[in-house]
Amino acid sequence: MYLKLIIYIFSEIKSDIGYRNIEMMEKLLGFAKAHGEKIKPLSENVMRLPFDLIRMNFLWERQALDHTEQEQLVDEILIPVFTG
């Protein structure tokens, strides 16, 4: 019984976090489009990509991305994926 409850709680937390991440990306991409960027239609998986990469980096490195790594994430991964 408790295991089912724990699984349910974690799935709800994951769902809420995923929704908020996508909501944030939709807002950021809307700003980019308003400033003339050509953004292709994106799936929810692609919109979660920045958050997943940051989370994975933190798990592996046990530290936040530094400024250079943030620039690389945007310039080398996200812009090509979002505009490609």
PyMOL Python script that loads the backbone (N, CA, C, O; Angstrom):
from pymol import cmd

cmd.read_pdbstr("""\
ATOM      1  N   MET A   1       0.817  -1.197   0.000  1.00  0.00           N
ATOM      2  CA  MET A   1       0.000   0.000   0.000  1.00  0.00           C
ATOM      3  C   MET A   1       0.860   1.259   0.000  1.00  0.00           C
ATOM      4  O   MET A   1       0.615   2.169  -0.792  1.00  0.00           O
ATOM      5  N   TYR A   2       1.859   1.325   0.872  1.00  0.00           N
ATOM      6  CA  TYR A   2       2.699   2.508   0.955  1.00  0.00           C
ATOM      7  C   TYR A   2       3.520   2.695  -0.311  1.00  0.00           C
ATOM      8  O   TYR A   2       3.743   3.826  -0.744  1.00  0.00           O
ATOM      9  N   LEU A   3       3.969   1.604  -0.905  1.00  0.00           N
ATOM     10  CA  LEU A   3       4.751   1.690  -2.128  1.00  0.00           C
ATOM     11  C   LEU A   3       3.927   2.318  -3.245  1.00  0.00           C
ATOM     12  O   LEU A   3       4.433   3.152  -3.996  1.00  0.00           O
ATOM     13  N   LYS A   4       2.664   1.925  -3.359  1.00  0.00           N
ATOM     14  CA  LYS A   4       1.794   2.515  -4.388  1.00  0.00           C
ATOM     15  C   LYS A   4       1.608   4.002  -4.137  1.00  0.00           C
ATOM     16  O   LYS A   4       1.591   4.795  -5.078  1.00  0.00           O
ATOM     17  N   LEU A   5       1.470   4.380  -2.889  1.00  0.00           N
ATOM     18  CA  LEU A   5       1.314   5.785  -2.539  1.00  0.00           C
ATOM     19  C   LEU A   5       2.573   6.571  -2.883  1.00  0.00           C
ATOM     20  O   LEU A   5       2.485   7.664  -3.443  1.00  0.00           O
ATOM     21  N   ILE A   6       3.721   6.036  -2.562  1.00  0.00           N
ATOM     22  CA  ILE A   6       4.996   6.699  -2.870  1.00  0.00           C
ATOM     23  C   ILE A   6       5.165   6.846  -4.376  1.00  0.00           C
ATOM     24  O   ILE A   6       5.561   7.909  -4.853  1.00  0.00           O
ATOM     25  N   ILE A   7       4.869   5.793  -5.128  1.00  0.00           N
ATOM     26  CA  ILE A   7       4.975   5.858  -6.592  1.00  0.00           C
ATOM     27  C   ILE A   7       4.030   6.919  -7.135  1.00  0.00           C
ATOM     28  O   ILE A   7       4.403   7.690  -8.020  1.00  0.00           O
ATOM     29  N   TYR A   8       2.815   6.965  -6.613  1.00  0.00           N
ATOM     30  CA  TYR A   8       1.849   7.968  -7.045  1.00  0.00           C
ATOM     31  C   TYR A   8       2.359   9.379  -6.757  1.00  0.00           C
ATOM     32  O   TYR A   8       2.283  10.250  -7.624  1.00  0.00           O
ATOM     33  N   ILE A   9       2.869   9.611  -5.569  1.00  0.00           N
ATOM     34  CA  ILE A   9       3.375  10.939  -5.194  1.00  0.00           C
ATOM     35  C   ILE A   9       4.520  11.355  -6.109  1.00  0.00           C
ATOM     36  O   ILE A   9       4.539  12.483  -6.603  1.00  0.00           O
ATOM     37  N   PHE A  10       5.472  10.456  -6.339  1.00  0.00           N
ATOM     38  CA  PHE A  10       6.596  10.795  -7.213  1.00  0.00           C
ATOM     39  C   PHE A  10       6.140  11.062  -8.640  1.00  0.00           C
ATOM     40  O   PHE A  10       6.678  11.949  -9.302  1.00  0.00           O
ATOM     41  N   SER A  11       5.164  10.314  -9.120  1.00  0.00           N
ATOM     42  CA  SER A  11       4.686  10.560 -10.488  1.00  0.00           C
ATOM     43  C   SER A  11       4.000  11.917 -10.574  1.00  0.00           C
ATOM     44  O   SER A  11       4.125  12.606 -11.586  1.00  0.00           O
ATOM     45  N   GLU A  12       3.285  12.308  -9.541  1.00  0.00           N
ATOM     46  CA  GLU A  12       2.644  13.626  -9.523  1.00  0.00           C
ATOM     47  C   GLU A  12       3.684  14.746  -9.475  1.00  0.00           C
ATOM     48  O   GLU A  12       3.546  15.750 -10.173  1.00  0.00           O
ATOM     49  N   ILE A  13       4.709  14.580  -8.664  1.00  0.00           N
ATOM     50  CA  ILE A  13       5.777  15.582  -8.580  1.00  0.00           C
ATOM     51  C   ILE A  13       6.473  15.707  -9.923  1.00  0.00           C
ATOM     52  O   ILE A  13       6.690  16.817 -10.409  1.00  0.00           O
ATOM     53  N   LYS A  14       6.829  14.570 -10.532  1.00  0.00           N
ATOM     54  CA  LYS A  14       7.499  14.580 -11.826  1.00  0.00           C
ATOM     55  C   LYS A  14       6.625  15.246 -12.873  1.00  0.00           C
ATOM     56  O   LYS A  14       7.120  16.032 -13.681  1.00  0.00           O
ATOM     57  N   SER A  15       5.350  14.949 -12.870  1.00  0.00           N
ATOM     58  CA  SER A  15       4.425  15.530 -13.833  1.00  0.00           C
ATOM     59  C   SER A  15       4.350  17.048 -13.671  1.00  0.00           C
ATOM     60  O   SER A  15       4.377  17.786 -14.656  1.00  0.00           O
ATOM     61  N   ASP A  16       4.254  17.506 -12.424  1.00  0.00           N
ATOM     62  CA  ASP A  16       4.163  18.944 -12.159  1.00  0.00           C
ATOM     63  C   ASP A  16       5.445  19.660 -12.574  1.00  0.00           C
ATOM     64  O   ASP A  16       5.391  20.731 -13.179  1.00  0.00           O
ATOM     65  N   ILE A  17       6.590  19.074 -12.251  1.00  0.00           N
ATOM     66  CA  ILE A  17       7.871  19.684 -12.626  1.00  0.00           C
ATOM     67  C   ILE A  17       7.991  19.733 -14.137  1.00  0.00           C
ATOM     68  O   ILE A  17       8.384  20.756 -14.698  1.00  0.00           O
ATOM     69  N   GLY A  18       7.655  18.635 -14.800  1.00  0.00           N
ATOM     70  CA  GLY A  18       7.732  18.599 -16.260  1.00  0.00           C
ATOM     71  C   GLY A  18       6.832  19.641 -16.890  1.00  0.00           C
ATOM     72  O   GLY A  18       7.224  20.300 -17.853  1.00  0.00           O
ATOM     73  N   TYR A  19       5.631  19.797 -16.358  1.00  0.00           N
ATOM     74  CA  TYR A  19       4.697  20.796 -16.877  1.00  0.00           C
ATOM     75  C   TYR A  19       5.251  22.201 -16.713  1.00  0.00           C
ATOM     76  O   TYR A  19       5.179  23.012 -17.636  1.00  0.00           O
ATOM     77  N   ARG A  20       5.801  22.492 -15.543  1.00  0.00           N
ATOM     78  CA  ARG A  20       6.345  23.838 -15.312  1.00  0.00           C
ATOM     79  C   ARG A  20       7.551  24.113 -16.203  1.00  0.00           C
ATOM     80  O   ARG A  20       7.725  25.237 -16.675  1.00  0.00           O
ATOM     81  N   ASN A  21       8.392  23.096 -16.440  1.00  0.00           N
ATOM     82  CA  ASN A  21       9.536  23.274 -17.328  1.00  0.00           C
ATOM     83  C   ASN A  21       9.068  23.587 -18.750  1.00  0.00           C
ATOM     84  O   ASN A  21       9.610  24.476 -19.406  1.00  0.00           O
ATOM     85  N   ILE A  22       8.073  22.864 -19.213  1.00  0.00           N
ATOM     86  CA  ILE A  22       7.553  23.095 -20.557  1.00  0.00           C
ATOM     87  C   ILE A  22       6.908  24.472 -20.637  1.00  0.00           C
ATOM     88  O   ILE A  22       7.085  25.185 -21.624  1.00  0.00           O
ATOM     89  N   GLU A  23       6.169  24.845 -19.613  1.00  0.00           N
ATOM     90  CA  GLU A  23       5.538  26.167 -19.572  1.00  0.00           C
ATOM     91  C   GLU A  23       6.596  27.271 -19.655  1.00  0.00           C
ATOM     92  O   GLU A  23       6.412  28.258 -20.367  1.00  0.00           O
ATOM     93  N   MET A  24       7.701  27.100 -18.926  1.00  0.00           N
ATOM     94  CA  MET A  24       8.777  28.078 -18.955  1.00  0.00           C
ATOM     95  C   MET A  24       9.413  28.152 -20.345  1.00  0.00           C
ATOM     96  O   MET A  24       9.693  29.243 -20.843  1.00  0.00           O
ATOM     97  N   MET A  25       9.641  26.997 -20.969  1.00  0.00           N
ATOM     98  CA  MET A  25      10.248  26.983 -22.294  1.00  0.00           C
ATOM     99  C   MET A  25       9.324  27.617 -23.333  1.00  0.00           C
ATOM    100  O   MET A  25       9.792  28.326 -24.224  1.00  0.00           O
ATOM    101  N   GLU A  26       8.028  27.372 -23.228  1.00  0.00           N
ATOM    102  CA  GLU A  26       7.086  27.996 -24.156  1.00  0.00           C
ATOM    103  C   GLU A  26       7.161  29.515 -24.051  1.00  0.00           C
ATOM    104  O   GLU A  26       7.102  30.215 -25.062  1.00  0.00           O
ATOM    105  N   LYS A  27       7.288  30.014 -22.847  1.00  0.00           N
ATOM    106  CA  LYS A  27       7.390  31.462 -22.633  1.00  0.00           C
ATOM    107  C   LYS A  27       8.701  32.003 -23.225  1.00  0.00           C
ATOM    108  O   LYS A  27       8.700  33.021 -23.918  1.00  0.00           O
ATOM    109  N   LEU A  28       9.822  31.314 -22.945  1.00  0.00           N
ATOM    110  CA  LEU A  28      11.113  31.752 -23.478  1.00  0.00           C
ATOM    111  C   LEU A  28      11.150  31.693 -25.004  1.00  0.00           C
ATOM    112  O   LEU A  28      11.666  32.604 -25.652  1.00  0.00           O
ATOM    113  N   LEU A  29      10.608  30.628 -25.570  1.00  0.00           N
ATOM    114  CA  LEU A  29      10.579  30.504 -27.031  1.00  0.00           C
ATOM    115  C   LEU A  29       9.654  31.543 -27.647  1.00  0.00           C
ATOM    116  O   LEU A  29       9.901  32.018 -28.755  1.00  0.00           O
ATOM    117  N   GLY A  30       8.597  31.895 -26.938  1.00  0.00           N
ATOM    118  CA  GLY A  30       7.717  32.973 -27.397  1.00  0.00           C
ATOM    119  C   GLY A  30       8.461  34.301 -27.470  1.00  0.00           C
ATOM    120  O   GLY A  30       8.279  35.061 -28.421  1.00  0.00           O
ATOM    121  N   PHE A  31       9.304  34.589 -26.465  1.00  0.00           N
ATOM    122  CA  PHE A  31      10.124  35.804 -26.500  1.00  0.00           C
ATOM    123  C   PHE A  31      11.086  35.763 -27.681  1.00  0.00           C
ATOM    124  O   PHE A  31      11.276  36.767 -28.368  1.00  0.00           O
ATOM    125  N   ALA A  32      11.696  34.597 -27.919  1.00  0.00           N
ATOM    126  CA  ALA A  32      12.636  34.467 -29.026  1.00  0.00           C
ATOM    127  C   ALA A  32      11.929  34.709 -30.357  1.00  0.00           C
ATOM    128  O   ALA A  32      12.452  35.415 -31.219  1.00  0.00           O
ATOM    129  N   LYS A  33      10.750  34.131 -30.527  1.00  0.00           N
ATOM    130  CA  LYS A  33       9.989  34.341 -31.765  1.00  0.00           C
ATOM    131  C   LYS A  33       9.607  35.805 -31.927  1.00  0.00           C
ATOM    132  O   LYS A  33       9.654  36.341 -33.034  1.00  0.00           O
ATOM    133  N   ALA A  34       9.230  36.453 -30.835  1.00  0.00           N
ATOM    134  CA  ALA A  34       8.856  37.866 -30.883  1.00  0.00           C
ATOM    135  C   ALA A  34      10.032  38.745 -31.291  1.00  0.00           C
ATOM    136  O   ALA A  34       9.839  39.842 -31.815  1.00  0.00           O
ATOM    137  N   HIS A  35      11.251  38.264 -31.051  1.00  0.00           N
ATOM    138  CA  HIS A  35      12.446  39.003 -31.436  1.00  0.00           C
ATOM    139  C   HIS A  35      13.021  38.533 -32.770  1.00  0.00           C
ATOM    140  O   HIS A  35      14.164  38.843 -33.104  1.00  0.00           O
ATOM    141  N   GLY A  36      12.220  37.784 -33.531  1.00  0.00           N
ATOM    142  CA  GLY A  36      12.608  37.427 -34.883  1.00  0.00           C
ATOM    143  C   GLY A  36      13.308  36.090 -35.052  1.00  0.00           C
ATOM    144  O   GLY A  36      13.685  35.741 -36.170  1.00  0.00           O
ATOM    145  N   GLU A  37      13.495  35.331 -33.983  1.00  0.00           N
ATOM    146  CA  GLU A  37      14.125  34.012 -34.119  1.00  0.00           C
ATOM    147  C   GLU A  37      13.154  33.053 -34.806  1.00  0.00           C
ATOM    148  O   GLU A  37      11.948  33.087 -34.559  1.00  0.00           O
ATOM    149  N   LYS A  38      13.684  32.218 -35.651  1.00  0.00           N
ATOM    150  CA  LYS A  38      12.864  31.213 -36.328  1.00  0.00           C
ATOM    151  C   LYS A  38      12.963  29.910 -35.548  1.00  0.00           C
ATOM    152  O   LYS A  38      13.966  29.200 -35.630  1.00  0.00           O
ATOM    153  N   ILE A  39      11.925  29.605 -34.798  1.00  0.00           N
ATOM    154  CA  ILE A  39      11.884  28.411 -33.955  1.00  0.00           C
ATOM    155  C   ILE A  39      10.928  27.413 -34.593  1.00  0.00           C
ATOM    156  O   ILE A  39       9.781  27.745 -34.894  1.00  0.00           O
ATOM    157  N   LYS A  40      11.408  26.187 -34.797  1.00  0.00           N
ATOM    158  CA  LYS A  40      10.541  25.158 -35.380  1.00  0.00           C
ATOM    159  C   LYS A  40       9.613  24.604 -34.302  1.00  0.00           C
ATOM    160  O   LYS A  40       9.878  24.774 -33.113  1.00  0.00           O
ATOM    161  N   PRO A  41       8.529  23.943 -34.705  1.00  0.00           N
ATOM    162  CA  PRO A  41       7.650  23.307 -33.709  1.00  0.00           C
ATOM    163  C   PRO A  41       8.437  22.251 -32.924  1.00  0.00           C
ATOM    164  O   PRO A  41       9.197  21.473 -33.501  1.00  0.00           O
ATOM    165  N   LEU A  42       8.246  22.235 -31.619  1.00  0.00           N
ATOM    166  CA  LEU A  42       9.025  21.349 -30.747  1.00  0.00           C
ATOM    167  C   LEU A  42       8.116  20.431 -29.937  1.00  0.00           C
ATOM    168  O   LEU A  42       7.036  20.830 -29.503  1.00  0.00           O
ATOM    169  N   SER A  43       8.568  19.209 -29.745  1.00  0.00           N
ATOM    170  CA  SER A  43       7.843  18.274 -28.879  1.00  0.00           C
ATOM    171  C   SER A  43       8.131  18.626 -27.413  1.00  0.00           C
ATOM    172  O   SER A  43       9.048  19.390 -27.113  1.00  0.00           O
ATOM    173  N   GLU A  44       7.343  18.064 -26.528  1.00  0.00           N
ATOM    174  CA  GLU A  44       7.571  18.293 -25.103  1.00  0.00           C
ATOM    175  C   GLU A  44       8.922  17.721 -24.675  1.00  0.00           C
ATOM    176  O   GLU A  44       9.585  18.291 -23.808  1.00  0.00           O
ATOM    177  N   ASN A  45       9.335  16.610 -25.268  1.00  0.00           N
ATOM    178  CA  ASN A  45      10.644  16.038 -24.936  1.00  0.00           C
ATOM    179  C   ASN A  45      11.769  17.009 -25.259  1.00  0.00           C
ATOM    180  O   ASN A  45      12.720  17.138 -24.487  1.00  0.00           O
ATOM    181  N   VAL A  46      11.669  17.685 -26.385  1.00  0.00           N
ATOM    182  CA  VAL A  46      12.708  18.642 -26.769  1.00  0.00           C
ATOM    183  C   VAL A  46      12.673  19.853 -25.848  1.00  0.00           C
ATOM    184  O   VAL A  46      13.724  20.394 -25.506  1.00  0.00           O
ATOM    185  N   MET A  47      11.491  20.286 -25.441  1.00  0.00           N
ATOM    186  CA  MET A  47      11.404  21.439 -24.546  1.00  0.00           C
ATOM    187  C   MET A  47      11.936  21.115 -23.152  1.00  0.00           C
ATOM    188  O   MET A  47      12.351  22.019 -22.427  1.00  0.00           O
ATOM    189  N   ARG A  48      11.929  19.837 -22.768  1.00  0.00           N
ATOM    190  CA  ARG A  48      12.499  19.437 -21.477  1.00  0.00           C
ATOM    191  C   ARG A  48      14.016  19.253 -21.548  1.00  0.00           C
ATOM    192  O   ARG A  48      14.674  19.145 -20.514  1.00  0.00           O
ATOM    193  N   LEU A  49      14.568  19.218 -22.750  1.00  0.00           N
ATOM    194  CA  LEU A  49      15.992  18.942 -22.940  1.00  0.00           C
ATOM    195  C   LEU A  49      16.917  19.817 -22.096  1.00  0.00           C
ATOM    196  O   LEU A  49      17.798  19.269 -21.434  1.00  0.00           O
ATOM    197  N   PRO A  50      16.770  21.146 -22.077  1.00  0.00           N
ATOM    198  CA  PRO A  50      17.703  21.954 -21.268  1.00  0.00           C
ATOM    199  C   PRO A  50      17.697  21.558 -19.798  1.00  0.00           C
ATOM    200  O   PRO A  50      18.752  21.486 -19.168  1.00  0.00           O
ATOM    201  N   PHE A  51      16.524  21.304 -19.256  1.00  0.00           N
ATOM    202  CA  PHE A  51      16.409  20.953 -17.840  1.00  0.00           C
ATOM    203  C   PHE A  51      17.010  19.582 -17.570  1.00  0.00           C
ATOM    204  O   PHE A  51      17.670  19.370 -16.552  1.00  0.00           O
ATOM    205  N   ASP A  52      16.775  18.646 -18.497  1.00  0.00           N
ATOM    206  CA  ASP A  52      17.345  17.306 -18.338  1.00  0.00           C
ATOM    207  C   ASP A  52      18.868  17.351 -18.394  1.00  0.00           C
ATOM    208  O   ASP A  52      19.535  16.678 -17.609  1.00  0.00           O
ATOM    209  N   LEU A  53      19.419  18.131 -19.306  1.00  0.00           N
ATOM    210  CA  LEU A  53      20.877  18.241 -19.415  1.00  0.00           C
ATOM    211  C   LEU A  53      21.485  18.881 -18.171  1.00  0.00           C
ATOM    212  O   LEU A  53      22.525  18.434 -17.687  1.00  0.00           O
ATOM    213  N   ILE A  54      20.850  19.910 -17.658  1.00  0.00           N
ATOM    214  CA  ILE A  54      21.349  20.577 -16.450  1.00  0.00           C
ATOM    215  C   ILE A  54      21.277  19.619 -15.253  1.00  0.00           C
ATOM    216  O   ILE A  54      22.213  19.539 -14.458  1.00  0.00           O
ATOM    217  N   ARG A  55      20.156  18.894 -15.133  1.00  0.00           N
ATOM    218  CA  ARG A  55      20.017  17.926 -14.042  1.00  0.00           C
ATOM    219  C   ARG A  55      21.078  16.833 -14.125  1.00  0.00           C
ATOM    220  O   ARG A  55      21.699  16.486 -13.120  1.00  0.00           O
ATOM    221  N   MET A  56      21.285  16.292 -15.323  1.00  0.00           N
ATOM    222  CA  MET A  56      22.274  15.223 -15.492  1.00  0.00           C
ATOM    223  C   MET A  56      23.682  15.730 -15.173  1.00  0.00           C
ATOM    224  O   MET A  56      24.468  15.028 -14.538  1.00  0.00           O
ATOM    225  N   ASN A  57      23.992  16.935 -15.611  1.00  0.00           N
ATOM    226  CA  ASN A  57      25.302  17.509 -15.302  1.00  0.00           C
ATOM    227  C   ASN A  57      25.482  17.635 -13.790  1.00  0.00           C
ATOM    228  O   ASN A  57      26.545  17.322 -13.255  1.00  0.00           O
ATOM    229  N   PHE A  58      24.439  18.093 -13.115  1.00  0.00           N
ATOM    230  CA  PHE A  58      24.544  18.250 -11.668  1.00  0.00           C
ATOM    231  C   PHE A  58      24.739  16.900 -10.978  1.00  0.00           C
ATOM    232  O   PHE A  58      25.506  16.795 -10.021  1.00  0.00           O
ATOM    233  N   LEU A  59      24.051  15.879 -11.459  1.00  0.00           N
ATOM    234  CA  LEU A  59      24.205  14.544 -10.862  1.00  0.00           C
ATOM    235  C   LEU A  59      25.616  13.996 -11.073  1.00  0.00           C
ATOM    236  O   LEU A  59      26.182  13.374 -10.174  1.00  0.00           O
ATOM    237  N   TRP A  60      26.179  14.224 -12.251  1.00  0.00           N
ATOM    238  CA  TRP A  60      27.514  13.699 -12.545  1.00  0.00           C
ATOM    239  C   TRP A  60      28.611  14.520 -11.902  1.00  0.00           C
ATOM    240  O   TRP A  60      29.538  13.968 -11.309  1.00  0.00           O
ATOM    241  N   GLU A  61      28.513  15.838 -12.015  1.00  0.00           N
ATOM    242  CA  GLU A  61      29.588  16.726 -11.575  1.00  0.00           C
ATOM    243  C   GLU A  61      29.401  17.256 -10.156  1.00  0.00           C
ATOM    244  O   GLU A  61      30.358  17.736  -9.550  1.00  0.00           O
ATOM    245  N   ARG A  62      28.198  17.177  -9.624  1.00  0.00           N
ATOM    246  CA  ARG A  62      27.872  17.690  -8.290  1.00  0.00           C
ATOM    247  C   ARG A  62      28.097  19.199  -8.160  1.00  0.00           C
ATOM    248  O   ARG A  62      28.421  19.710  -7.089  1.00  0.00           O
ATOM    249  N   GLN A  63      27.916  19.890  -9.286  1.00  0.00           N
ATOM    250  CA  GLN A  63      28.009  21.353  -9.265  1.00  0.00           C
ATOM    251  C   GLN A  63      27.203  21.920 -10.421  1.00  0.00           C
ATOM    252  O   GLN A  63      26.914  21.230 -11.398  1.00  0.00           O
ATOM    253  N   ALA A  64      26.850  23.179 -10.289  1.00  0.00           N
ATOM    254  CA  ALA A  64      26.086  23.848 -11.337  1.00  0.00           C
ATOM    255  C   ALA A  64      26.985  24.125 -12.541  1.00  0.00           C
ATOM    256  O   ALA A  64      28.211  24.129 -12.435  1.00  0.00           O
ATOM    257  N   LEU A  65      26.348  24.356 -13.681  1.00  0.00           N
ATOM    258  CA  LEU A  65      27.105  24.719 -14.876  1.00  0.00           C
ATOM    259  C   LEU A  65      27.769  26.074 -14.671  1.00  0.00           C
ATOM    260  O   LEU A  65      27.146  26.999 -14.150  1.00  0.00           O
ATOM    261  N   ASP A  66      29.026  26.194 -15.078  1.00  0.00           N
ATOM    262  CA  ASP A  66      29.662  27.508 -15.026  1.00  0.00           C
ATOM    263  C   ASP A  66      29.253  28.301 -16.268  1.00  0.00           C
ATOM    264  O   ASP A  66      28.544  27.787 -17.133  1.00  0.00           O
ATOM    265  N   HIS A  67      29.700  29.542 -16.350  1.00  0.00           N
ATOM    266  CA  HIS A  67      29.273  30.423 -17.438  1.00  0.00           C
ATOM    267  C   HIS A  67      29.636  29.854 -18.808  1.00  0.00           C
ATOM    268  O   HIS A  67      28.822  29.905 -19.730  1.00  0.00           O
ATOM    269  N   THR A  68      30.833  29.319 -18.954  1.00  0.00           N
ATOM    270  CA  THR A  68      31.270  28.750 -20.228  1.00  0.00           C
ATOM    271  C   THR A  68      30.395  27.561 -20.614  1.00  0.00           C
ATOM    272  O   THR A  68      30.006  27.428 -21.774  1.00  0.00           O
ATOM    273  N   GLU A  69      30.086  26.700 -19.650  1.00  0.00           N
ATOM    274  CA  GLU A  69      29.239  25.542 -19.921  1.00  0.00           C
ATOM    275  C   GLU A  69      27.812  25.963 -20.282  1.00  0.00           C
ATOM    276  O   GLU A  69      27.166  25.323 -21.112  1.00  0.00           O
ATOM    277  N   GLN A  70      27.326  27.033 -19.661  1.00  0.00           N
ATOM    278  CA  GLN A  70      26.004  27.551 -20.001  1.00  0.00           C
ATOM    279  C   GLN A  70      25.987  28.046 -21.445  1.00  0.00           C
ATOM    280  O   GLN A  70      25.047  27.768 -22.190  1.00  0.00           O
ATOM    281  N   GLU A  71      27.027  28.780 -21.837  1.00  0.00           N
ATOM    282  CA  GLU A  71      27.113  29.264 -23.215  1.00  0.00           C
ATOM    283  C   GLU A  71      27.184  28.112 -24.204  1.00  0.00           C
ATOM    284  O   GLU A  71      26.533  28.148 -25.248  1.00  0.00           O
ATOM    285  N   GLN A  72      27.974  27.085 -23.880  1.00  0.00           N
ATOM    286  CA  GLN A  72      28.079  25.918 -24.752  1.00  0.00           C
ATOM    287  C   GLN A  72      26.734  25.208 -24.875  1.00  0.00           C
ATOM    288  O   GLN A  72      26.354  24.788 -25.968  1.00  0.00           O
ATOM    289  N   LEU A  73      26.021  25.071 -23.779  1.00  0.00           N
ATOM    290  CA  LEU A  73      24.711  24.433 -23.803  1.00  0.00           C
ATOM    291  C   LEU A  73      23.782  25.160 -24.772  1.00  0.00           C
ATOM    292  O   LEU A  73      23.096  24.533 -25.579  1.00  0.00           O
ATOM    293  N   VAL A  74      23.769  26.479 -24.684  1.00  0.00           N
ATOM    294  CA  VAL A  74      22.892  27.265 -25.550  1.00  0.00           C
ATOM    295  C   VAL A  74      23.390  27.251 -26.992  1.00  0.00           C
ATOM    296  O   VAL A  74      22.635  26.916 -27.905  1.00  0.00           O
ATOM    297  N   ASP A  75      24.657  27.612 -27.205  1.00  0.00           N
ATOM    298  CA  ASP A  75      25.185  27.790 -28.560  1.00  0.00           C
ATOM    299  C   ASP A  75      25.359  26.481 -29.333  1.00  0.00           C
ATOM    300  O   ASP A  75      25.084  26.421 -30.531  1.00  0.00           O
ATOM    301  N   GLU A  76      25.814  25.440 -28.644  1.00  0.00           N
ATOM    302  CA  GLU A  76      26.169  24.206 -29.342  1.00  0.00           C
ATOM    303  C   GLU A  76      25.071  23.147 -29.335  1.00  0.00           C
ATOM    304  O   GLU A  76      25.073  22.242 -30.169  1.00  0.00           O
ATOM    305  N   ILE A  77      24.134  23.257 -28.396  1.00  0.00           N
ATOM    306  CA  ILE A  77      23.099  22.223 -28.316  1.00  0.00           C
ATOM    307  C   ILE A  77      21.709  22.811 -28.568  1.00  0.00           C
ATOM    308  O   ILE A  77      21.017  22.385 -29.493  1.00  0.00           O
ATOM    309  N   LEU A  78      21.299  23.778 -27.761  1.00  0.00           N
ATOM    310  CA  LEU A  78      19.916  24.237 -27.808  1.00  0.00           C
ATOM    311  C   LEU A  78      19.577  25.009 -29.068  1.00  0.00           C
ATOM    312  O   LEU A  78      18.547  24.739 -29.687  1.00  0.00           O
ATOM    313  N   ILE A  79      20.398  25.952 -29.466  1.00  0.00           N
ATOM    314  CA  ILE A  79      20.064  26.721 -30.684  1.00  0.00           C
ATOM    315  C   ILE A  79      19.972  25.811 -31.904  1.00  0.00           C
ATOM    316  O   ILE A  79      19.002  25.912 -32.655  1.00  0.00           O
ATOM    317  N   PRO A  80      20.955  24.915 -32.134  1.00  0.00           N
ATOM    318  CA  PRO A  80      20.797  24.006 -33.280  1.00  0.00           C
ATOM    319  C   PRO A  80      19.553  23.115 -33.195  1.00  0.00           C
ATOM    320  O   PRO A  80      18.909  22.860 -34.213  1.00  0.00           O
ATOM    321  N   VAL A  81      19.210  22.643 -31.998  1.00  0.00           N
ATOM    322  CA  VAL A  81      18.040  21.782 -31.852  1.00  0.00           C
ATOM    323  C   VAL A  81      16.752  22.581 -32.074  1.00  0.00           C
ATOM    324  O   VAL A  81      15.838  22.111 -32.750  1.00  0.00           O
ATOM    325  N   PHE A  82      16.683  23.780 -31.508  1.00  0.00           N
ATOM    326  CA  PHE A  82      15.447  24.561 -31.601  1.00  0.00           C
ATOM    327  C   PHE A  82      15.242  25.187 -32.968  1.00  0.00           C
ATOM    328  O   PHE A  82      14.102  25.411 -33.375  1.00  0.00           O
ATOM    329  N   THR A  83      16.304  25.471 -33.678  1.00  0.00           N
ATOM    330  CA  THR A  83      16.157  26.177 -34.955  1.00  0.00           C
ATOM    331  C   THR A  83      16.435  25.285 -36.161  1.00  0.00           C
ATOM    332  O   THR A  83      16.090  25.646 -37.286  1.00  0.00           O
ATOM    333  N   GLY A  84      17.057  24.119 -35.940  1.00  0.00           N
ATOM    334  CA  GLY A  84      17.469  23.231 -37.023  1.00  0.00           C
ATOM    335  C   GLY A  84      16.383  22.759 -37.821  1.00  0.00           C
ATOM    336  O   GLY A  84      16.597  22.002 -38.767  1.00  0.00           O
TER     337      GLY A  84
END
""", "prot")
cmd.dss("prot")
cmd.show_as("cartoon", "prot")
cmd.util.cbc("prot")
cmd.orient("prot")
